Amino acid sequence: MIKNNRLSKEQYANNFSDIHPPFETKDAALVEANRCLFCYDAPCTKSCPTSIDVPKFIKQIATENIKGSAHTIFSSNIMGAGCSKVCPVEKLCEGACVYNLMEETPIHIAKLQRYATEIAMQKNWQLFQRKPSTGKKVAIVGAGPAGLSCAHVLSRNGIDVTVFEKESKGGGLMTYGIAAYKVTPQFCNDEVDYIVDIGGIDVKYNIELGKDITLAQLKKEFDAVYLGIGVGVARQLDIPGEKLEGVVDAIKFIYEIRANGFSTVPVGDKVAVIGMGMTAIDAATQAKRLGAKEVTLVYRRTEAEKPCTDVELDIARLDGVEVIWLAAPQKIKGARGKVKQLVCSVMQLGEPDASGRRSPVDTGETFTLDVDMVIKAAGQVPFEKLVGKLKIQNTKGKISIDENCATNIKGVFAGGDAVNGGKEVVDAVQAGKDGAAAIMNFLFHAKKQS
């Protein structure tokens, strides 16, 4: 049965407490920082999409220069505090740590990054001084990681920025689409405030492109436009029964938890989650922590091909989530308009294609799960209709840009998930930096060269 308020306040607080708690003391952080070998040409820095100088910021912690450490991090990644909580570091910086080659525990880079950046935010250290205004104005659509990163770089360089955000809060998927035990809504609010406190950034909420404002208006009123609209349309399963009561989108499910609180979001007794990406894991673990008795992840490929990391999958398994591999949803059965069963096809891997990848093939066999809730987490697709109306070149909704982050419309740039279809937060931050550099080149150099 689907219902809300299954647990006590204490149980909710415990279930959604910080899954990666910070260092308890300064000495603990210093001990960890002094484990670092401070590698030359460090592989951890190379593996970071924003190229944070990891040995430098850790050395600064080791010498108790916390302000300098935070500056080093924020210089490369203004959302370094949030990324320290949500980045899949096991496949990025920590996964590249040389200690892995020695069969030793890698340096806890993310925890050290969190240590320095949270102190900076708590003390409200503004580590960058905005240059005098150039008189140039740039519009940014989307206050997610790409948009905020772009805005901060532009503002630091004296450009006046107006950000248009369709939601009532900034942060994008950081605020609305990530499990609450990784990063709280309050932290996301604090991070957005910290970023815009540099000045020169005006965020206008509840304004949607194509509805409340047009691209033509933005082009007329601003010297350049940056589109950081992300992705957000849930991929549909296109199977019978998808419209039954109890079938929900994972992003909407997580959004409701983030926006309205744990006790207000209904969850079933027996829940099936379709997919195996980070969003699927977040949906599954949160369903369990909301009080679901049984949660099962259903994925059409094998464990070797899963898009989530081993660390994420381990979190789900430790929460008691079951996993069924090589299974694809065929149809959802219901009674009186409500979900009752999920019928799945048994899959097997077919012959390798030209790239060597083996696609799953239906064996013709099926099995049935008794469920009262199905959460769809088969990925998100770009805003194809919106992008089409904007007359921007795209591939199935993914905005096409050149090497300078420029679209086919002069003065309009884009980046982040709207371009790549959906990657990590840290990738979006770097896309915002790249976009800002391209816009500054367009505003101050391109005309002189022509």
Backbone torsions as a table, in degrees:
resi	resn	phi	psi	omega
1	MET	NA	133.6	178.8
2	ILE	-84.9	124.0	176.3
3	LYS	-156.0	164.0	178.8
4	ASN	-109.3	-179.8	177.8
5	ASN	52.6	48.3	-178.1
6	ARG	-77.5	-27.5	-170.4
7	LEU	-118.1	168.7	175.4
8	SER	-79.6	164.4	177.4
9	LYS	-58.0	-38.3	-179.4
10	GLU	-66.4	-39.7	179.0
11	GLN	-66.5	-43.1	176.7
12	TYR	-60.4	-45.3	-178.6
13	ALA	-60.8	-41.0	-180.0
14	ASN	-70.2	-43.3	-177.5
15	ASN	-66.4	-29.8	-176.1
16	PHE	-111.5	22.8	176.2
17	SER	-74.6	165.2	-175.5
18	ASP	-54.5	117.8	-176.8
19	ILE	-76.2	-23.7	176.9
20	HIS	-124.4	78.4	-175.5
21	PRO	-63.0	152.7	-178.6
22	PRO	-75.6	174.7	173.3
23	PHE	-60.3	138.1	-178.3
24	GLU	-78.2	-27.6	-178.1
25	THR	-137.7	161.1	175.5
26	LYS	-62.2	-39.5	-178.6
27	ASP	-61.4	-37.7	179.0
28	ALA	-63.1	-40.6	177.8
29	ALA	-66.1	-40.3	-179.8
30	LEU	-65.4	-41.3	178.5
31	VAL	-60.6	-45.4	-179.9
32	GLU	-66.1	-41.6	179.9
33	ALA	-61.3	-36.3	-178.1
34	ASN	-78.2	-4.5	170.9
35	ARG	-75.7	-23.3	-174.7
36	CYS	-63.1	140.5	178.9
37	LEU	-89.0	-5.0	178.5
38	PHE	50.7	55.2	-174.6
39	CYS	-58.3	142.5	169.3
40	TYR	-77.4	139.9	-178.1
41	ASP	52.6	52.2	-167.9
42	ALA	-61.8	129.7	178.2
43	PRO	-65.1	-27.9	178.7
44	CYS	-64.8	-40.0	178.1
45	THR	-66.5	-41.7	180.0
46	LYS	-63.0	-30.6	-175.9
47	SER	-85.9	-6.5	178.7
48	CYS	-87.0	122.1	179.9
49	PRO	-57.1	-26.6	178.5
50	THR	-97.8	2.5	175.6
51	SER	57.9	42.6	173.6
52	ILE	-61.8	133.8	177.2
53	ASP	-76.8	87.1	-172.9
54	VAL	-63.6	-49.7	179.2
55	PRO	-58.6	-35.8	-179.1
56	LYS	-66.6	-47.5	-176.7
57	PHE	-69.4	-31.5	177.1
58	ILE	-71.2	-39.7	176.7
59	LYS	-60.7	-37.8	178.8
60	GLN	-66.8	-34.8	174.1
61	ILE	-67.0	-43.9	-179.6
62	ALA	-59.5	-30.4	179.1
63	THR	-97.2	12.3	176.4
64	GLU	62.4	29.7	174.3
65	ASN	-99.1	73.4	-172.9
66	ILE	-68.7	-38.4	179.6
67	LYS	-63.6	-41.8	177.4
68	GLY	-65.2	-38.2	178.6
69	SER	-63.1	-46.4	178.8
70	ALA	-61.9	-39.6	179.0
71	HIS	-62.7	-41.9	178.4
72	THR	-60.0	-43.8	-179.2
73	ILE	-67.3	-51.8	-175.5
74	PHE	-67.4	-25.0	177.6
75	SER	-62.0	-33.4	179.6
76	SER	-96.4	-32.1	-174.8
77	ASN	-146.2	99.3	-177.6
78	ILE	-66.6	-16.9	174.3
79	MET	-103.2	31.5	-179.0
80	GLY	-60.7	-28.6	178.7
81	ALA	-68.3	-48.3	179.1
82	GLY	-66.0	-41.0	-179.6
83	CYS	-63.9	-29.7	178.8
84	SER	-65.0	-19.4	-179.7
85	LYS	-96.2	-32.7	-169.5
86	VAL	-114.9	-11.5	-178.6
87	CYS	-65.6	140.2	172.5
88	PRO	-77.8	71.6	-171.4
89	VAL	-62.3	-22.1	-179.8
90	GLU	-64.7	-20.8	176.3
91	LYS	-110.9	4.8	177.7
92	LEU	-119.1	-116.5	-171.9
93	CYS	-59.7	-50.6	-177.1
94	GLU	-70.0	-30.4	176.2
95	GLY	-67.6	-22.8	-179.9
96	ALA	-95.1	-5.4	-177.3
97	CYS	-58.2	136.6	-176.6
98	VAL	-65.0	-19.7	178.2
99	TYR	-62.1	-26.2	176.5
100	ASN	-60.5	-34.1	179.5
101	LEU	-70.8	-21.0	-179.9
102	MET	-97.3	6.1	-176.5
103	GLU	57.4	37.7	175.6
104	GLU	-114.4	160.1	177.4
105	THR	-64.5	126.3	179.7
106	PRO	-63.7	159.2	175.7
107	ILE	-58.6	137.4	178.4
108	HIS	-79.6	74.0	-173.7
109	ILE	-62.7	-45.6	-177.5
110	ALA	-62.2	-39.6	-179.0
111	LYS	-66.9	-38.5	176.6
112	LEU	-68.4	-39.4	177.7
113	GLN	-63.3	-41.3	177.2
114	ARG	-62.9	-41.1	-178.5
115	TYR	-56.5	-50.6	-176.5
116	ALA	-70.5	-44.6	-174.5
117	THR	-71.8	-35.2	179.7
118	GLU	-69.1	-35.4	175.0
119	ILE	-62.5	-43.6	179.8
120	ALA	-61.1	-41.7	180.0
121	MET	-70.6	-41.2	-179.9
122	GLN	-63.3	-36.8	-179.8
123	LYS	-90.0	-1.0	-179.9
124	ASN	52.6	46.2	175.0
125	TRP	-74.4	113.9	172.1
126	GLN	-88.4	105.1	-168.9
127	LEU	-91.9	0.1	-179.5
128	PHE	-129.3	139.3	177.4
129	GLN	-105.7	126.6	-178.2
130	ARG	-71.0	134.2	176.5
131	LYS	-71.0	159.2	177.8
132	PRO	-56.1	148.0	-176.6
133	SER	-61.1	135.9	178.6
134	THR	-89.3	-11.8	-176.2
135	GLY	88.6	-4.3	179.0
136	LYS	-86.5	146.3	-179.3
137	LYS	-126.3	133.7	179.8
138	VAL	-127.3	136.0	174.5
139	ALA	-99.3	134.2	176.2
140	ILE	-120.3	128.5	178.7
141	VAL	-102.8	111.9	-179.1
142	GLY	111.2	119.3	179.3
143	ALA	-102.2	39.1	174.2
144	GLY	-89.0	-169.6	-178.1
145	PRO	-55.9	-41.8	179.6
146	ALA	-66.3	-47.4	-178.7
147	GLY	-64.4	-44.2	-178.6
148	LEU	-68.5	-38.8	177.6
149	SER	-63.1	-45.1	178.0
150	CYS	-61.8	-44.4	-178.6
151	ALA	-61.2	-42.5	-177.0
152	HIS	-65.7	-44.5	178.8
153	VAL	-62.9	-44.6	179.5
154	LEU	-62.6	-44.4	-179.0
155	SER	-63.8	-41.1	177.6
156	ARG	-56.7	-28.7	-177.9
157	ASN	-98.6	19.2	171.5
158	GLY	82.8	16.2	179.1
159	ILE	-99.2	132.6	179.3
160	ASP	-80.1	127.8	-173.2
161	VAL	-119.8	134.9	170.5
162	THR	-119.3	123.3	-179.3
163	VAL	-105.0	129.4	178.4
164	PHE	-107.5	120.1	-175.9
165	GLU	-125.1	128.9	-176.6
166	LYS	-75.0	-24.2	178.0
167	GLU	-85.5	175.9	-179.9
168	SER	-88.3	-6.4	178.2
169	LYS	-137.9	155.7	177.6
170	GLY	-90.5	175.8	178.3
171	GLY	110.8	-15.7	178.3
172	GLY	60.1	-136.6	-178.7
173	LEU	-66.0	-21.4	173.6
174	MET	-58.9	-40.5	-177.6
175	THR	-83.9	-37.9	-169.6
176	TYR	-113.2	-11.0	-169.3
177	GLY	-127.4	13.0	-178.1
178	ILE	-122.9	145.4	-177.2
179	ALA	-53.1	138.5	-174.9
180	ALA	-66.8	-23.1	179.0
181	TYR	-78.4	-8.3	174.7
182	LYS	-91.2	-44.8	-178.3
183	VAL	-152.0	129.4	-175.1
184	THR	-84.4	155.0	175.1
185	PRO	-57.4	-36.2	-179.9
186	GLN	-64.4	-42.0	177.4
187	PHE	-60.8	-42.7	-179.9
188	CYS	-60.5	-42.2	176.4
189	ASN	-60.2	-44.3	-179.2
190	ASP	-63.3	-39.0	-178.6
191	GLU	-67.6	-42.5	177.3
192	VAL	-61.2	-44.9	179.1
193	ASP	-60.8	-41.4	-179.7
194	TYR	-62.1	-40.4	-178.6
195	ILE	-67.9	-46.0	-175.5
196	VAL	-78.6	-13.1	-180.0
197	ASP	-66.2	-10.1	176.2
198	ILE	-64.1	-22.3	-178.4
199	GLY	94.6	161.8	178.2
200	GLY	77.5	5.8	179.0
201	ILE	-121.6	115.8	179.5
202	ASP	-109.8	114.4	-179.4
203	VAL	-99.7	122.9	178.4
204	LYS	-108.3	111.6	-176.1
205	TYR	-89.0	164.1	178.2
206	ASN	58.9	34.9	175.8
207	ILE	-126.1	117.4	-173.8
208	GLU	-108.1	132.1	177.4
209	LEU	-65.9	134.1	-179.3
210	GLY	88.6	-9.8	179.5
211	LYS	-123.0	-55.0	-178.4
212	ASP	-99.7	-19.2	-179.4
213	ILE	-151.5	149.4	-178.6
214	THR	-109.5	160.5	176.9
215	LEU	-65.6	-35.0	178.7
216	ALA	-61.7	-40.8	177.2
217	GLN	-62.1	-45.3	-178.8
218	LEU	-63.2	-42.0	179.1
219	LYS	-63.2	-34.4	-178.8
220	LYS	-74.0	-37.3	-173.5
221	GLU	-91.3	-17.0	-175.2
222	PHE	-126.6	159.7	-179.1
223	ASP	-79.3	-22.8	176.8
224	ALA	-158.8	160.3	-179.6
225	VAL	-131.3	136.8	175.6
226	TYR	-119.1	126.0	-179.7
227	LEU	-100.3	109.3	175.7
228	GLY	-120.9	54.2	-170.0
229	ILE	-82.1	-7.0	177.2
230	GLY	65.0	-159.6	172.4
231	VAL	-125.4	161.4	-177.6
232	GLY	-171.1	-2.9	178.4
233	VAL	-89.2	116.6	-177.0
234	ALA	-66.9	136.7	176.4
235	ARG	-70.3	128.8	-178.7
236	GLN	-85.3	152.5	179.8
237	LEU	-80.3	-26.3	-178.5
238	ASP	56.3	49.9	177.3
239	ILE	-129.0	156.9	177.9
240	PRO	-59.2	142.4	176.8
241	GLY	88.9	2.8	-175.7
242	GLU	-67.0	-20.0	-177.8
243	LYS	-94.6	3.2	-178.9
244	LEU	-65.6	152.8	175.2
245	GLU	-65.5	130.8	-177.4
246	GLY	107.8	-7.0	174.3
247	VAL	-98.7	118.5	-175.6
248	VAL	-131.9	157.8	175.0
249	ASP	-83.6	140.9	-177.4
250	ALA	-60.4	-44.2	-178.8
251	ILE	-63.1	-41.0	177.9
252	LYS	-65.6	-39.3	178.1
253	PHE	-60.4	-48.2	179.2
254	ILE	-68.0	-39.6	178.5
255	TYR	-56.3	-45.4	-178.7
256	GLU	-63.5	-38.9	177.3
257	ILE	-63.3	-44.5	-177.4
258	ARG	-67.9	-39.6	-173.2
259	ALA	-83.5	-34.3	-169.6
260	ASN	-117.2	-7.9	179.1
261	GLY	99.9	158.3	-172.1
262	PHE	-64.7	-47.1	-170.7
263	SER	-71.9	-13.6	-177.1
264	THR	-89.9	-12.0	-174.1
265	VAL	-96.1	120.2	-179.0
266	PRO	-73.6	146.3	177.9
267	VAL	-142.6	150.4	-177.9
268	GLY	-83.5	172.9	173.0
269	ASP	-76.3	-43.9	-178.8
270	LYS	-121.9	111.4	-171.8
271	VAL	-116.5	134.2	171.8
272	ALA	-111.4	132.8	177.8
273	VAL	-114.2	124.1	-177.4
274	ILE	-95.6	115.4	179.4
275	GLY	130.2	172.6	-178.4
276	MET	-147.2	18.8	175.5
277	GLY	-84.2	-175.8	-179.6
278	MET	-59.7	-38.8	180.0
279	THR	-65.6	-38.8	177.3
280	ALA	-62.4	-43.8	178.7
281	ILE	-62.0	-46.4	179.3
282	ASP	-59.9	-42.0	179.9
283	ALA	-65.7	-42.8	-178.2
284	ALA	-65.6	-48.0	-178.2
285	THR	-65.9	-38.2	-179.3
286	GLN	-71.1	-34.3	175.0
287	ALA	-60.7	-43.0	179.0
288	LYS	-64.9	-41.9	-177.5
289	ARG	-75.3	-16.2	173.6
290	LEU	-81.9	-10.2	176.5
291	GLY	119.0	5.0	177.1
292	ALA	-62.7	138.5	-178.9
293	LYS	-76.8	-39.6	-179.7
294	GLU	-133.2	132.2	175.1
295	VAL	-131.6	130.1	-178.4
296	THR	-126.8	126.4	173.1
297	LEU	-88.0	130.2	-179.7
298	VAL	-117.4	123.4	-176.4
299	TYR	-135.9	136.5	-171.9
300	ARG	-81.9	-8.0	177.4
301	ARG	-112.2	-168.9	-179.0
302	THR	-94.2	170.0	179.1
303	GLU	-60.7	-33.5	-179.0
304	ALA	-63.5	-21.7	-176.4
305	GLU	-106.2	7.4	-176.8
306	LYS	-62.9	139.7	178.6
307	PRO	-79.1	-22.2	177.9
308	CYS	-78.7	168.7	179.3
309	THR	-89.1	164.8	176.6
310	ASP	-60.9	-37.7	-179.4
311	VAL	-61.6	-45.1	179.5
312	GLU	-64.0	-43.8	-179.5
313	LEU	-64.5	-37.0	177.9
314	ASP	-62.7	-36.9	177.4
315	ILE	-59.8	-45.5	-179.6
316	ALA	-63.5	-44.8	-178.2
317	ARG	-65.4	-39.1	177.7
318	LEU	-65.1	-27.2	176.2
319	ASP	-80.0	-3.4	178.8
320	GLY	92.3	15.5	178.2
321	VAL	-78.2	131.6	176.9
322	GLU	-89.3	156.4	-179.2
323	VAL	-130.3	133.1	173.0
324	ILE	-119.4	117.0	179.8
325	TRP	-90.5	162.1	177.3
326	LEU	50.4	52.5	177.7
327	ALA	-141.6	132.3	-179.7
328	ALA	-123.8	135.6	-179.8
329	PRO	-63.6	131.2	-179.8
330	GLN	-105.0	-44.0	176.5
331	LYS	-163.0	159.7	178.0
332	ILE	-115.8	125.3	179.7
333	LYS	-99.2	147.7	-179.9
334	GLY	-141.5	174.1	174.5
335	ALA	-142.7	130.5	-177.6
336	ARG	54.8	37.5	175.1
337	GLY	80.8	3.0	-177.7
338	LYS	-116.2	150.0	-178.6
339	VAL	-63.5	135.5	176.3
340	LYS	-128.1	-35.0	-176.4
341	GLN	-147.3	150.1	171.8
342	LEU	-116.7	119.7	178.2
343	VAL	-97.3	127.3	-176.6
344	CYS	-121.1	145.8	173.6
345	SER	-87.5	138.6	174.4
346	VAL	-81.9	126.1	-176.5
347	MET	-107.3	160.9	169.9
348	GLN	-141.6	157.9	-178.5
349	LEU	-78.7	131.1	179.7
350	GLY	-86.6	-164.6	-179.8
351	GLU	-72.1	147.7	179.7
352	PRO	-62.3	142.8	174.9
353	ASP	-87.6	-167.9	-175.8
354	ALA	-61.2	-29.7	-179.6
355	SER	-84.8	-7.0	-179.2
356	GLY	94.5	-3.7	-178.7
357	ARG	-84.7	139.3	179.6
358	ARG	-102.6	117.6	-179.2
359	SER	-84.2	148.6	177.9
360	PRO	-69.9	141.2	-179.0
361	VAL	-124.9	137.0	-179.8
362	ASP	-68.5	127.9	179.9
363	THR	-85.0	-13.7	-175.8
364	GLY	95.3	-13.2	177.3
365	GLU	-87.7	153.3	177.4
366	THR	-135.5	163.1	170.3
367	PHE	-144.2	163.3	-174.7
368	THR	-126.4	135.3	174.7
369	LEU	-109.3	132.4	172.3
370	ASP	-80.1	117.2	-177.1
371	VAL	-139.7	157.5	171.5
372	ASP	-121.5	6.3	176.4
373	MET	-155.7	135.9	175.9
374	VAL	-125.0	125.3	178.8
375	ILE	-109.2	120.3	-178.0
376	LYS	-88.8	117.6	179.2
377	ALA	-133.9	47.4	-177.8
378	ALA	-88.9	19.1	177.9
379	GLY	104.5	170.8	177.7
380	GLN	-119.4	152.2	178.7
381	VAL	-116.6	155.3	-178.7
382	PRO	-65.0	167.3	177.7
383	PHE	-79.4	74.3	-172.3
384	GLU	-62.4	-42.5	-179.2
385	LYS	-64.6	-43.7	-179.5
386	LEU	-63.5	-48.0	-178.2
387	VAL	-63.1	-37.6	178.0
388	GLY	-63.3	-41.2	178.4
389	LYS	-65.7	-29.3	179.7
390	LEU	-76.6	-9.8	-179.1
391	LYS	61.6	37.4	177.0
392	ILE	-99.9	134.2	178.7
393	GLN	-59.6	137.3	-176.4
394	ASN	-157.3	166.4	173.8
395	THR	-120.3	102.9	-177.3
396	LYS	52.0	39.6	176.6
397	GLY	97.8	-20.5	177.3
398	LYS	-76.5	119.8	-175.3
399	ILE	-64.9	133.6	178.2
400	SER	-90.3	129.3	176.9
401	ILE	-129.9	159.8	175.9
402	ASP	-92.2	-169.7	-177.1
403	GLU	-66.7	-12.4	178.6
404	ASN	-104.6	21.4	178.5
405	CYS	64.2	13.8	-176.5
406	ALA	-91.3	141.2	173.8
407	THR	-85.4	-175.6	178.3
408	ASN	-74.0	-9.6	177.7
409	ILE	-98.8	122.9	-176.0
410	LYS	-58.2	132.1	178.4
411	GLY	84.3	-0.4	179.2
412	VAL	-112.5	122.5	-177.5
413	PHE	-118.1	165.3	-178.5
414	ALA	-154.3	161.4	177.9
415	GLY	-174.5	174.3	179.1
416	GLY	82.2	-153.3	-176.1
417	ASP	-60.8	-26.7	178.7
418	ALA	-63.2	-23.4	-179.4
419	VAL	-100.6	-45.8	-173.7
420	ASN	-92.3	-6.6	177.0
421	GLY	88.7	-6.8	177.5
422	GLY	126.6	104.0	175.2
423	LYS	-129.3	-152.5	-178.2
424	GLU	-83.4	163.0	176.3
425	VAL	-55.6	-43.2	-176.9
426	VAL	-63.6	-32.5	176.6
427	ASP	-67.6	-38.3	178.3
428	ALA	-66.0	-38.4	177.9
429	VAL	-61.1	-44.2	179.0
430	GLN	-65.7	-37.5	177.9
431	ALA	-61.7	-38.2	176.9
432	GLY	-64.0	-40.8	176.7
433	LYS	-62.6	-44.6	179.2
434	ASP	-62.5	-41.0	178.9
435	GLY	-63.4	-41.6	179.2
436	ALA	-63.0	-42.4	178.7
437	ALA	-62.8	-40.9	179.7
438	ALA	-66.7	-40.2	179.8
439	ILE	-65.8	-41.8	178.7
440	MET	-65.0	-36.9	176.1
441	ASN	-64.4	-41.2	178.9
442	PHE	-63.8	-42.0	-175.8
443	LEU	-75.4	-35.1	-169.5
444	PHE	-114.8	-17.1	-174.0
445	HIS	-123.3	-38.5	-174.7
446	ALA	-58.4	-41.4	-177.8
447	LYS	-68.2	-35.1	-179.3
448	LYS	-68.3	-33.5	-177.0
449	GLN	-77.2	-25.2	-175.7
450	SER	-82.8	NA	NA
